[in-house]
């Protein structure tokens, strides 16, 4: 049986002080990581457009180097970060 998983961050709590974090790279990367853990065969993910969702929401513990060294604000780098959260496609 094949598992196709379409999961998006759809919650009004992700909008904080005028910032829409539904497409934040760190939050969507974490969601993709959880999808890999439940062994979904195909994961559909929105392309990340912003970064810093965890710091904006003041939720979770994230090191500052995630934003300074691992990613930039460029959409290609944010997409690479999402793929890296999925074990580089090797799970």
N, CA, C and O atoms as a CHARMM CRD file, in Angstrom:
* protein
*
  364
    1    1 UNK  N      0.83400  -1.16100   0.00000 PROA 1      0.00000
    2    1 UNK  CA     0.00000   0.00000   0.00000 PROA 1      0.00000
    3    1 UNK  C      0.89000   1.23900   0.00000 PROA 1      0.00000
    4    1 UNK  O      1.87900   1.30300   0.73100 PROA 1      0.00000
    5    2 UNK  N      0.54300   2.19300  -0.80000 PROA 2      0.00000
    6    2 UNK  CA     1.30700   3.42900  -0.92900 PROA 2      0.00000
    7    2 UNK  C      0.62100   4.52500  -0.12500 PROA 2      0.00000
    8    2 UNK  O     -0.60500   4.63900  -0.13400 PROA 2      0.00000
    9    3 UNK  N      1.41300   5.32200   0.56400 PROA 3      0.00000
   10    3 UNK  CA     0.86600   6.41300   1.37200 PROA 3      0.00000
   11    3 UNK  C      1.26100   7.75100   0.75100 PROA 3      0.00000
   12    3 UNK  O      2.44100   8.10200   0.73400 PROA 3      0.00000
   13    4 UNK  N      0.28500   8.49700   0.24400 PROA 4      0.00000
   14    4 UNK  CA     0.47700   9.86300  -0.22100 PROA 4      0.00000
   15    4 UNK  C      0.01900  10.77400   0.89700 PROA 4      0.00000
   16    4 UNK  O     -1.08700  10.61900   1.41300 PROA 4      0.00000
   17    5 UNK  N      0.85400  11.71700   1.27300 PROA 5      0.00000
   18    5 UNK  CA     0.50600  12.56100   2.40700 PROA 5      0.00000
   19    5 UNK  C      0.55700  14.02800   2.00100 PROA 5      0.00000
   20    5 UNK  O      1.62100  14.55800   1.68400 PROA 5      0.00000
   21    6 UNK  N     -0.60100  14.67600   2.01400 PROA 6      0.00000
   22    6 UNK  CA    -0.70700  16.10600   1.78300 PROA 6      0.00000
   23    6 UNK  C     -1.00300  16.74100   3.13000 PROA 6      0.00000
   24    6 UNK  O     -2.12400  16.65500   3.63100 PROA 6      0.00000
   25    7 UNK  N     -0.01500  17.36800   3.70500 PROA 7      0.00000
   26    7 UNK  CA    -0.20600  18.00100   5.00300 PROA 7      0.00000
   27    7 UNK  C      0.35200  19.41600   4.94800 PROA 7      0.00000
   28    7 UNK  O      1.50500  19.64300   4.58200 PROA 7      0.00000
   29    8 UNK  N     -0.48600  20.33600   5.31600 PROA 8      0.00000
   30    8 UNK  CA    -0.06600  21.73100   5.36700 PROA 8      0.00000
   31    8 UNK  C     -0.33400  22.27700   6.76100 PROA 8      0.00000
   32    8 UNK  O     -1.15300  21.73900   7.50700 PROA 8      0.00000
   33    9 UNK  N      0.35200  23.33000   7.09500 PROA 9      0.00000
   34    9 UNK  CA     0.12800  23.98900   8.37700 PROA 9      0.00000
   35    9 UNK  C     -1.10600  24.86400   8.23400 PROA 9      0.00000
   36    9 UNK  O     -1.03400  25.96300   7.68400 PROA 9      0.00000
   37   10 UNK  N     -2.22300  24.38400   8.72300 PROA 10     0.00000
   38   10 UNK  CA    -3.49500  25.10700   8.60400 PROA 10     0.00000
   39   10 UNK  C     -4.06100  25.33800   9.99700 PROA 10     0.00000
   40   10 UNK  O     -4.87000  24.54900  10.48400 PROA 10     0.00000
   41   11 UNK  N     -3.64300  26.40200  10.62300 PROA 11     0.00000
   42   11 UNK  CA    -4.12300  26.71100  11.95500 PROA 11     0.00000
   43   11 UNK  C     -3.98600  28.21300  12.13400 PROA 11     0.00000
   44   11 UNK  O     -2.95800  28.79400  11.78700 PROA 11     0.00000
   45   12 UNK  N     -4.99700  28.82600  12.66300 PROA 12     0.00000
   46   12 UNK  CA    -4.95200  30.28000  12.84000 PROA 12     0.00000
   47   12 UNK  C     -3.87700  30.69200  13.84700 PROA 12     0.00000
   48   12 UNK  O     -3.46200  31.85100  13.86000 PROA 12     0.00000
   49   13 UNK  N     -3.42400  29.77000  14.68500 PROA 13     0.00000
   50   13 UNK  CA    -2.37300  30.09900  15.65000 PROA 13     0.00000
   51   13 UNK  C     -1.01700  30.33000  14.99300 PROA 13     0.00000
   52   13 UNK  O     -0.12000  30.88800  15.62500 PROA 13     0.00000
   53   14 UNK  N     -0.84700  29.91700  13.74500 PROA 14     0.00000
   54   14 UNK  CA     0.41300  30.14800  13.04600 PROA 14     0.00000
   55   14 UNK  C      0.52600  31.57800  12.52100 PROA 14     0.00000
   56   14 UNK  O      1.59800  31.98800  12.07400 PROA 14     0.00000
   57   15 UNK  N     -0.55700  32.33500  12.57000 PROA 15     0.00000
   58   15 UNK  CA    -0.49900  33.75400  12.23000 PROA 15     0.00000
   59   15 UNK  C     -0.27800  34.51400  13.52600 PROA 15     0.00000
   60   15 UNK  O     -1.11700  34.49200  14.42600 PROA 15     0.00000
   61   16 UNK  N      0.86000  35.18300  13.60800 PROA 16     0.00000
   62   16 UNK  CA     1.24000  35.83900  14.85500 PROA 16     0.00000
   63   16 UNK  C      1.72100  37.24700  14.55400 PROA 16     0.00000
   64   16 UNK  O      2.70200  37.43500  13.83400 PROA 16     0.00000
   65   17 UNK  N      1.03600  38.22400  15.09900 PROA 17     0.00000
   66   17 UNK  CA     1.39800  39.63700  14.94400 PROA 17     0.00000
   67   17 UNK  C      1.56800  40.02800  13.48000 PROA 17     0.00000
   68   17 UNK  O      2.52900  40.70900  13.12300 PROA 17     0.00000
   69   18 UNK  N      0.65200  39.60500  12.64900 PROA 18     0.00000
   70   18 UNK  CA     0.68200  39.97900  11.23400 PROA 18     0.00000
   71   18 UNK  C      1.60400  39.14700  10.38300 PROA 18     0.00000
   72   18 UNK  O      1.65500  39.35100   9.17000 PROA 18     0.00000
   73   19 UNK  N      2.33900  38.21100  10.96700 PROA 19     0.00000
   74   19 UNK  CA     3.24900  37.35200  10.22100 PROA 19     0.00000
   75   19 UNK  C      2.57900  36.01700   9.96500 PROA 19     0.00000
   76   19 UNK  O      2.12300  35.34900  10.89300 PROA 19     0.00000
   77   20 UNK  N      2.52400  35.63100   8.69400 PROA 20     0.00000
   78   20 UNK  CA     1.92500  34.35000   8.32700 PROA 20     0.00000
   79   20 UNK  C      3.02500  33.30100   8.28000 PROA 20     0.00000
   80   20 UNK  O      3.88000  33.33100   7.39500 PROA 20     0.00000
   81   21 UNK  N      3.00500  32.38000   9.22300 PROA 21     0.00000
   82   21 UNK  CA     4.05000  31.36600   9.33000 PROA 21     0.00000
   83   21 UNK  C      3.66300  30.04100   8.68300 PROA 21     0.00000
   84   21 UNK  O      4.33000  29.03200   8.91100 PROA 21     0.00000
   85   22 UNK  N      2.60700  30.02100   7.88700 PROA 22     0.00000
   86   22 UNK  CA     2.19500  28.78100   7.22300 PROA 22     0.00000
   87   22 UNK  C      3.24300  28.29300   6.23000 PROA 22     0.00000
   88   22 UNK  O      3.30200  27.10200   5.92700 PROA 22     0.00000
   89   23 UNK  N      4.05700  29.19100   5.72800 PROA 23     0.00000
   90   23 UNK  CA     5.07700  28.81500   4.74500 PROA 23     0.00000
   91   23 UNK  C      6.48900  29.10600   5.27100 PROA 23     0.00000
   92   23 UNK  O      7.40900  29.32300   4.48200 PROA 23     0.00000
   93   24 UNK  N      6.66300  29.11100   6.59000 PROA 24     0.00000
   94   24 UNK  CA     7.98400  29.30200   7.18300 PROA 24     0.00000
   95   24 UNK  C      8.80100  28.02800   7.00100 PROA 24     0.00000
   96   24 UNK  O      8.30400  26.93000   7.25100 PROA 24     0.00000
   97   25 UNK  N     10.03100  28.16700   6.57600 PROA 25     0.00000
   98   25 UNK  CA    10.87600  27.02300   6.27200 PROA 25     0.00000
   99   25 UNK  C     11.14300  26.11600   7.44900 PROA 25     0.00000
  100   25 UNK  O     11.17800  24.89500   7.29400 PROA 25     0.00000
  101   26 UNK  N     11.33400  26.69100   8.62700 PROA 26     0.00000
  102   26 UNK  CA    11.62700  25.84400   9.78800 PROA 26     0.00000
  103   26 UNK  C     10.40100  25.07000  10.25200 PROA 26     0.00000
  104   26 UNK  O     10.52500  23.91100  10.64800 PROA 26     0.00000
  105   27 UNK  N      9.23300  25.67600  10.21300 PROA 27     0.00000
  106   27 UNK  CA     8.01200  24.97700  10.63000 PROA 27     0.00000
  107   27 UNK  C      7.61900  23.89700   9.62400 PROA 27     0.00000
  108   27 UNK  O      7.27200  22.78400  10.01800 PROA 27     0.00000
  109   28 UNK  N      7.66900  24.21100   8.34100 PROA 28     0.00000
  110   28 UNK  CA     7.30900  23.21500   7.32700 PROA 28     0.00000
  111   28 UNK  C      8.35600  22.11500   7.25000 PROA 28     0.00000
  112   28 UNK  O      8.02400  20.96900   6.95000 PROA 28     0.00000
  113   29 UNK  N      9.62000  22.44700   7.51900 PROA 29     0.00000
  114   29 UNK  CA    10.66200  21.42200   7.56900 PROA 29     0.00000
  115   29 UNK  C     10.42800  20.44200   8.70100 PROA 29     0.00000
  116   29 UNK  O     10.63500  19.23900   8.54100 PROA 29     0.00000
  117   30 UNK  N      9.99800  20.95200   9.84500 PROA 30     0.00000
  118   30 UNK  CA     9.68600  20.07700  10.97400 PROA 30     0.00000
  119   30 UNK  C      8.47900  19.19800  10.66400 PROA 30     0.00000
  120   30 UNK  O      8.44800  18.02400  11.03400 PROA 30     0.00000
  121   31 UNK  N      7.48100  19.77100   9.98200 PROA 31     0.00000
  122   31 UNK  CA     6.31100  18.98100   9.59000 PROA 31     0.00000
  123   31 UNK  C      6.71100  17.87800   8.61000 PROA 31     0.00000
  124   31 UNK  O      6.21600  16.75500   8.70200 PROA 31     0.00000
  125   32 UNK  N      7.60200  18.19300   7.67600 PROA 32     0.00000
  126   32 UNK  CA     8.07900  17.18100   6.73200 PROA 32     0.00000
  127   32 UNK  C      8.84200  16.08200   7.45600 PROA 32     0.00000
  128   32 UNK  O      8.73200  14.90800   7.10400 PROA 32     0.00000
  129   33 UNK  N      9.61100  16.45900   8.46300 PROA 33     0.00000
  130   33 UNK  CA    10.35600  15.47800   9.24900 PROA 33     0.00000
  131   33 UNK  C      9.39900  14.48800   9.91900 PROA 33     0.00000
  132   33 UNK  O      9.66700  13.28700   9.94700 PROA 33     0.00000
  133   34 UNK  N      8.30400  14.98200  10.44900 PROA 34     0.00000
  134   34 UNK  CA     7.31900  14.10200  11.07900 PROA 34     0.00000
  135   34 UNK  C      6.67200  13.17700  10.05900 PROA 34     0.00000
  136   34 UNK  O      6.34100  12.03500  10.37800 PROA 34     0.00000
  137   35 UNK  N      6.49000  13.65800   8.84200 PROA 35     0.00000
  138   35 UNK  CA     5.91000  12.81700   7.79400 PROA 35     0.00000
  139   35 UNK  C      6.85200  11.68400   7.41100 PROA 35     0.00000
  140   35 UNK  O      6.40900  10.57600   7.10600 PROA 35     0.00000
  141   36 UNK  N      8.13700  11.96200   7.42800 PROA 36     0.00000
  142   36 UNK  CA     9.11200  10.90500   7.14100 PROA 36     0.00000
  143   36 UNK  C      9.09600   9.86700   8.25600 PROA 36     0.00000
  144   36 UNK  O      9.23200   8.67200   7.99700 PROA 36     0.00000
  145   37 UNK  N      8.93000  10.31800   9.48800 PROA 37     0.00000
  146   37 UNK  CA     8.91600   9.38400  10.61100 PROA 37     0.00000
  147   37 UNK  C      7.72900   8.43200  10.56600 PROA 37     0.00000
  148   37 UNK  O      7.82900   7.30200  11.04300 PROA 37     0.00000
  149   38 UNK  N      6.60300   8.87000   9.99800 PROA 38     0.00000
  150   38 UNK  CA     5.46600   7.95100   9.87900 PROA 38     0.00000
  151   38 UNK  C      5.52800   7.17600   8.56300 PROA 38     0.00000
  152   38 UNK  O      4.58300   6.47400   8.20300 PROA 38     0.00000
  153   39 UNK  N      6.63300   7.30600   7.85900 PROA 39     0.00000
  154   39 UNK  CA     6.96100   6.53100   6.67000 PROA 39     0.00000
  155   39 UNK  C      5.99600   6.76000   5.50500 PROA 39     0.00000
  156   39 UNK  O      5.55400   5.81200   4.85700 PROA 39     0.00000
  157   40 UNK  N      5.67800   8.02200   5.25000 PROA 40     0.00000
  158   40 UNK  CA     4.88300   8.34100   4.06600 PROA 40     0.00000
  159   40 UNK  C      5.74200   8.11300   2.83000 PROA 40     0.00000
  160   40 UNK  O      6.92500   8.45400   2.83100 PROA 40     0.00000
  161   41 UNK  N      5.17200   7.54500   1.78400 PROA 41     0.00000
  162   41 UNK  CA     5.93000   7.26100   0.56500 PROA 41     0.00000
  163   41 UNK  C      6.16200   8.51900  -0.27000 PROA 41     0.00000
  164   41 UNK  O      7.25300   8.71900  -0.80400 PROA 41     0.00000
  165   42 UNK  N      5.15900   9.35100  -0.38100 PROA 42     0.00000
  166   42 UNK  CA     5.27200  10.59000  -1.14700 PROA 42     0.00000
  167   42 UNK  C      4.77300  11.72600  -0.26800 PROA 42     0.00000
  168   42 UNK  O      3.68800  11.65200   0.30800 PROA 42     0.00000
  169   43 UNK  N      5.58300  12.78100  -0.17200 PROA 43     0.00000
  170   43 UNK  CA     5.24500  13.93600   0.65500 PROA 43     0.00000
  171   43 UNK  C      5.08600  15.14200  -0.25000 PROA 43     0.00000
  172   43 UNK  O      5.98400  15.46500  -1.02700 PROA 43     0.00000
  173   44 UNK  N      3.95000  15.80500  -0.15300 PROA 44     0.00000
  174   44 UNK  CA     3.71200  17.04200  -0.90400 PROA 44     0.00000
  175   44 UNK  C      3.84900  18.19700   0.06900 PROA 44     0.00000
  176   44 UNK  O      3.20300  18.21800   1.11700 PROA 44     0.00000
  177   45 UNK  N      4.68500  19.14900  -0.27700 PROA 45     0.00000
  178   45 UNK  CA     4.99500  20.24300   0.62700 PROA 45     0.00000
  179   45 UNK  C      4.94700  21.56500  -0.12900 PROA 45     0.00000
  180   45 UNK  O      5.39800  21.64600  -1.27200 PROA 45     0.00000
  181   46 UNK  N      4.41100  22.58700   0.49600 PROA 46     0.00000
  182   46 UNK  CA     4.46600  23.92500  -0.08100 PROA 46     0.00000
  183   46 UNK  C      5.89700  24.42900  -0.03500 PROA 46     0.00000
  184   46 UNK  O      6.65200  24.10100   0.88100 PROA 46     0.00000
  185   47 UNK  N      6.26400  25.22600  -1.02700 PROA 47     0.00000
  186   47 UNK  CA     7.60500  25.79200  -1.02200 PROA 47     0.00000
  187   47 UNK  C      7.68700  26.86800   0.05600 PROA 47     0.00000
  188   47 UNK  O      6.80200  27.71600   0.17400 PROA 47     0.00000
  189   48 UNK  N      8.74600  26.82200   0.82800 PROA 48     0.00000
  190   48 UNK  CA     8.94200  27.78800   1.90900 PROA 48     0.00000
  191   48 UNK  C      9.21900  29.17000   1.32600 PROA 48     0.00000
  192   48 UNK  O      9.95900  29.31000   0.35100 PROA 48     0.00000
  193   49 UNK  N      8.62300  30.17500   1.93000 PROA 49     0.00000
  194   49 UNK  CA     8.80900  31.55300   1.46500 PROA 49     0.00000
  195   49 UNK  C      9.45200  32.43300   2.52500 PROA 49     0.00000
  196   49 UNK  O     10.05700  33.45300   2.19600 PROA 49     0.00000
  197   50 UNK  N      9.32900  32.05600   3.78800 PROA 50     0.00000
  198   50 UNK  CA     9.91000  32.83400   4.88100 PROA 50     0.00000
  199   50 UNK  C     10.67700  31.89300   5.80100 PROA 50     0.00000
  200   50 UNK  O     10.71100  30.68300   5.58100 PROA 50     0.00000
  201   51 UNK  N     11.27700  32.45100   6.80900 PROA 51     0.00000
  202   51 UNK  CA    11.98400  31.65000   7.79600 PROA 51     0.00000
  203   51 UNK  C     11.78400  32.29300   9.16300 PROA 51     0.00000
  204   51 UNK  O     11.38900  33.45600   9.25200 PROA 51     0.00000
  205   52 UNK  N     12.04700  31.56600  10.19500 PROA 52     0.00000
  206   52 UNK  CA    11.93800  32.10800  11.54300 PROA 52     0.00000
  207   52 UNK  C     10.58600  31.91800  12.18300 PROA 52     0.00000
  208   52 UNK  O     10.17200  32.72300  13.01700 PROA 52     0.00000
  209   53 UNK  N      9.89500  30.86400  11.80400 PROA 53     0.00000
  210   53 UNK  CA     8.58000  30.60300  12.38400 PROA 53     0.00000
  211   53 UNK  C      8.64200  30.27500  13.86000 PROA 53     0.00000
  212   53 UNK  O      7.79000  30.71600  14.63200 PROA 53     0.00000
  213   54 UNK  N      9.64600  29.50100  14.26300 PROA 54     0.00000
  214   54 UNK  CA     9.76500  29.14200  15.67300 PROA 54     0.00000
  215   54 UNK  C     10.04400  30.37400  16.53500 PROA 54     0.00000
  216   54 UNK  O      9.47600  30.51400  17.61800 PROA 54     0.00000
  217   55 UNK  N     10.90500  31.25600  16.06500 PROA 55     0.00000
  218   55 UNK  CA    11.21900  32.44800  16.85400 PROA 55     0.00000
  219   55 UNK  C     10.06000  33.43400  16.85700 PROA 55     0.00000
  220   55 UNK  O      9.84200  34.13100  17.84800 PROA 55     0.00000
  221   56 UNK  N      9.31500  33.50000  15.75900 PROA 56     0.00000
  222   56 UNK  CA     8.16200  34.38800  15.69600 PROA 56     0.00000
  223   56 UNK  C      7.06300  33.95200  16.64700 PROA 56     0.00000
  224   56 UNK  O      6.43600  34.77800  17.31000 PROA 56     0.00000
  225   57 UNK  N      6.83500  32.64900  16.70900 PROA 57     0.00000
  226   57 UNK  CA     5.78800  32.11400  17.58000 PROA 57     0.00000
  227   57 UNK  C      6.25200  31.90600  19.01500 PROA 57     0.00000
  228   57 UNK  O      5.44700  31.65400  19.91100 PROA 57     0.00000
  229   58 UNK  N      7.58200  32.01700  19.22500 PROA 58     0.00000
  230   58 UNK  CA     8.18300  31.72000  20.53100 PROA 58     0.00000
  231   58 UNK  C      7.76000  30.33200  21.00000 PROA 58     0.00000
  232   58 UNK  O      7.29600  30.13800  22.12300 PROA 58     0.00000
  233   59 UNK  N      7.94300  29.37000  20.08500 PROA 59     0.00000
  234   59 UNK  CA     7.53400  27.99300  20.33700 PROA 59     0.00000
  235   59 UNK  C      8.70400  27.08300  20.01400 PROA 59     0.00000
  236   59 UNK  O      9.33600  27.24500  18.97100 PROA 59     0.00000
  237   60 UNK  N      9.00200  26.14600  20.87000 PROA 60     0.00000
  238   60 UNK  CA    10.08700  25.20500  20.63500 PROA 60     0.00000
  239   60 UNK  C     11.43400  25.82400  20.93100 PROA 60     0.00000
  240   60 UNK  O     11.55300  27.02800  21.15800 PROA 60     0.00000
  241   61 UNK  N     12.43800  24.98000  20.92500 PROA 61     0.00000
  242   61 UNK  CA    13.80000  25.43800  21.16100 PROA 61     0.00000
  243   61 UNK  C     14.59000  25.23600  19.88400 PROA 61     0.00000
  244   61 UNK  O     14.73900  24.11200  19.40700 PROA 61     0.00000
  245   62 UNK  N     15.08500  26.30500  19.34400 PROA 62     0.00000
  246   62 UNK  CA    15.86500  26.27100  18.11400 PROA 62     0.00000
  247   62 UNK  C     17.11000  27.11000  18.31200 PROA 62     0.00000
  248   62 UNK  O     17.04700  28.22000  18.84100 PROA 62     0.00000
  249   63 UNK  N     18.23200  26.57700  17.88700 PROA 63     0.00000
  250   63 UNK  CA    19.49300  27.29700  18.01100 PROA 63     0.00000
  251   63 UNK  C     19.53900  28.41500  16.97600 PROA 63     0.00000
  252   63 UNK  O     18.98600  28.27000  15.88500 PROA 63     0.00000
  253   64 UNK  N     20.18100  29.51400  17.29900 PROA 64     0.00000
  254   64 UNK  CA    20.26500  30.65600  16.38000 PROA 64     0.00000
  255   64 UNK  C     21.02600  30.33200  15.10500 PROA 64     0.00000
  256   64 UNK  O     20.80400  30.97600  14.07900 PROA 64     0.00000
  257   65 UNK  N     21.92500  29.34300  15.14400 PROA 65     0.00000
  258   65 UNK  CA    22.69400  28.97800  13.95400 PROA 65     0.00000
  259   65 UNK  C     21.81600  28.36500  12.86500 PROA 65     0.00000
  260   65 UNK  O     22.22300  28.31400  11.70400 PROA 65     0.00000
  261   66 UNK  N     20.62900  27.90400  13.22000 PROA 66     0.00000
  262   66 UNK  CA    19.70800  27.40000  12.20500 PROA 66     0.00000
  263   66 UNK  C     19.39400  28.50600  11.21200 PROA 66     0.00000
  264   66 UNK  O     19.27200  28.24900  10.01400 PROA 66     0.00000
  265   67 UNK  N     19.26400  29.72500  11.69500 PROA 67     0.00000
  266   67 UNK  CA    18.90400  30.84500  10.83800 PROA 67     0.00000
  267   67 UNK  C     20.11100  31.56300  10.25500 PROA 67     0.00000
  268   67 UNK  O     20.00500  32.18900   9.20100 PROA 67     0.00000
  269   68 UNK  N     21.25600  31.48300  10.92200 PROA 68     0.00000
  270   68 UNK  CA    22.42800  32.20100  10.42300 PROA 68     0.00000
  271   68 UNK  C     23.33800  31.33200   9.54800 PROA 68     0.00000
  272   68 UNK  O     23.89200  31.82600   8.56600 PROA 68     0.00000
  273   69 UNK  N     23.50100  30.04800   9.88500 PROA 69     0.00000
  274   69 UNK  CA    24.45400  29.19700   9.17900 PROA 69     0.00000
  275   69 UNK  C     23.80100  28.16800   8.25500 PROA 69     0.00000
  276   69 UNK  O     24.33600  27.88200   7.18300 PROA 69     0.00000
  277   70 UNK  N     22.66200  27.60900   8.64900 PROA 70     0.00000
  278   70 UNK  CA    22.06400  26.51100   7.88500 PROA 70     0.00000
  279   70 UNK  C     21.15900  26.97400   6.75000 PROA 70     0.00000
  280   70 UNK  O     21.02400  26.27800   5.74300 PROA 70     0.00000
  281   71 UNK  N     20.54600  28.12700   6.89900 PROA 71     0.00000
  282   71 UNK  CA    19.63300  28.61400   5.86300 PROA 71     0.00000
  283   71 UNK  C     19.83800  30.09800   5.63700 PROA 71     0.00000
  284   71 UNK  O     20.47600  30.78900   6.43100 PROA 71     0.00000
  285   72 UNK  N     19.28600  30.56500   4.54100 PROA 72     0.00000
  286   72 UNK  CA    19.22100  31.99900   4.27200 PROA 72     0.00000
  287   72 UNK  C     17.76200  32.32100   3.97100 PROA 72     0.00000
  288   72 UNK  O     16.89500  31.46100   4.12800 PROA 72     0.00000
  289   73 UNK  N     17.48700  33.52000   3.55000 PROA 73     0.00000
  290   73 UNK  CA    16.11000  33.88800   3.22700 PROA 73     0.00000
  291   73 UNK  C     15.74700  33.58700   1.77800 PROA 73     0.00000
  292   73 UNK  O     14.63300  33.88200   1.34600 PROA 73     0.00000
  293   74 UNK  N     16.67000  33.00600   1.02700 PROA 74     0.00000
  294   74 UNK  CA    16.39600  32.66100  -0.37400 PROA 74     0.00000
  295   74 UNK  C     15.52300  31.41400  -0.43600 PROA 74     0.00000
  296   74 UNK  O     15.73400  30.47100   0.32800 PROA 74     0.00000
  297   75 UNK  N     14.54900  31.40100  -1.33400 PROA 75     0.00000
  298   75 UNK  CA    13.57700  30.29800  -1.37300 PROA 75     0.00000
  299   75 UNK  C     14.22300  28.96100  -1.72400 PROA 75     0.00000
  300   75 UNK  O     13.74700  27.92000  -1.27100 PROA 75     0.00000
  301   76 UNK  N     15.28800  28.96000  -2.51500 PROA 76     0.00000
  302   76 UNK  CA    15.96800  27.70200  -2.84700 PROA 76     0.00000
  303   76 UNK  C     16.65500  27.12700  -1.61400 PROA 76     0.00000
  304   76 UNK  O     16.60300  25.91800  -1.38900 PROA 76     0.00000
  305   77 UNK  N     17.29400  27.97100  -0.81800 PROA 77     0.00000
  306   77 UNK  CA    17.92300  27.49400   0.42000 PROA 77     0.00000
  307   77 UNK  C     16.88900  26.97500   1.40900 PROA 77     0.00000
  308   77 UNK  O     17.13200  25.99600   2.11400 PROA 77     0.00000
  309   78 UNK  N     15.74600  27.62800   1.45900 PROA 78     0.00000
  310   78 UNK  CA    14.69200  27.16300   2.36000 PROA 78     0.00000
  311   78 UNK  C     14.13500  25.81800   1.90200 PROA 78     0.00000
  312   78 UNK  O     13.79100  24.97700   2.73300 PROA 78     0.00000
  313   79 UNK  N     14.04200  25.60700   0.59600 PROA 79     0.00000
  314   79 UNK  CA    13.59600  24.31500   0.07300 PROA 79     0.00000
  315   79 UNK  C     14.62900  23.24000   0.37100 PROA 79     0.00000
  316   79 UNK  O     14.26600  22.11200   0.70500 PROA 79     0.00000
  317   80 UNK  N     15.89900  23.56800   0.25600 PROA 80     0.00000
  318   80 UNK  CA    16.96100  22.61600   0.61600 PROA 80     0.00000
  319   80 UNK  C     16.87400  22.24200   2.09300 PROA 80     0.00000
  320   80 UNK  O     17.11700  21.09400   2.46400 PROA 80     0.00000
  321   81 UNK  N     16.53100  23.20700   2.92500 PROA 81     0.00000
  322   81 UNK  CA    16.39000  22.93500   4.35100 PROA 81     0.00000
  323   81 UNK  C     15.21800  21.98600   4.60100 PROA 81     0.00000
  324   81 UNK  O     15.30200  21.12000   5.47200 PROA 81     0.00000
  325   82 UNK  N     14.13000  22.14000   3.84800 PROA 82     0.00000
  326   82 UNK  CA    13.00100  21.22400   3.96800 PROA 82     0.00000
  327   82 UNK  C     13.41700  19.81100   3.58600 PROA 82     0.00000
  328   82 UNK  O     13.04500  18.85100   4.26100 PROA 82     0.00000
  329   83 UNK  N     14.18300  19.67500   2.50900 PROA 83     0.00000
  330   83 UNK  CA    14.64700  18.35300   2.06900 PROA 83     0.00000
  331   83 UNK  C     15.61100  17.75900   3.09300 PROA 83     0.00000
  332   83 UNK  O     15.58900  16.55400   3.34300 PROA 83     0.00000
  333   84 UNK  N     16.44800  18.59100   3.67900 PROA 84     0.00000
  334   84 UNK  CA    17.37800  18.10100   4.69800 PROA 84     0.00000
  335   84 UNK  C     16.62800  17.56100   5.91700 PROA 84     0.00000
  336   84 UNK  O     17.08900  16.61800   6.56000 PROA 84     0.00000
  337   85 UNK  N     15.49700  18.14400   6.23000 PROA 85     0.00000
  338   85 UNK  CA    14.67600  17.64100   7.33300 PROA 85     0.00000
  339   85 UNK  C     14.03000  16.30500   7.00900 PROA 85     0.00000
  340   85 UNK  O     13.54400  15.62200   7.91000 PROA 85     0.00000
  341   86 UNK  N     14.01500  15.92400   5.74900 PROA 86     0.00000
  342   86 UNK  CA    13.46600  14.62100   5.33100 PROA 86     0.00000
  343   86 UNK  C     14.58400  13.61200   5.11100 PROA 86     0.00000
  344   86 UNK  O     14.44300  12.70700   4.28800 PROA 86     0.00000
  345   87 UNK  N     15.67700  13.74900   5.82500 PROA 87     0.00000
  346   87 UNK  CA    16.83500  12.85100   5.72400 PROA 87     0.00000
  347   87 UNK  C     17.37700  12.79300   4.29100 PROA 87     0.00000
  348   87 UNK  O     17.84300  11.74500   3.84400 PROA 87     0.00000
  349   88 UNK  N     17.31600  13.89500   3.59200 PROA 88     0.00000
  350   88 UNK  CA    17.82100  14.02400   2.21000 PROA 88     0.00000
  351   88 UNK  C     17.20300  12.99600   1.27500 PROA 88     0.00000
  352   88 UNK  O     17.81900  12.59300   0.28800 PROA 88     0.00000
  353   89 UNK  N     15.98600  12.57600   1.58800 PROA 89     0.00000
  354   89 UNK  CA    15.27700  11.61600   0.74500 PROA 89     0.00000
  355   89 UNK  C     15.75500  10.18700   0.89600 PROA 89     0.00000
  356   89 UNK  O     15.40800   9.34200   0.07100 PROA 89     0.00000
  357   90 UNK  N     16.53500   9.88700   1.91400 PROA 90     0.00000
  358   90 UNK  CA    17.12300   8.55000   2.06600 PROA 90     0.00000
  359   90 UNK  C     16.41800   7.67900   3.08500 PROA 90     0.00000
  360   90 UNK  O     16.91600   6.60400   3.41900 PROA 90     0.00000
  361   91 UNK  N     15.29000   8.10500   3.58000 PROA 91     0.00000
  362   91 UNK  CA    14.58900   7.29700   4.59100 PROA 91     0.00000
  363   91 UNK  C     13.63400   6.32500   3.91000 PROA 91     0.00000
  364   91 UNK  O     12.95000   5.55600   4.58600 PROA 91     0.00000
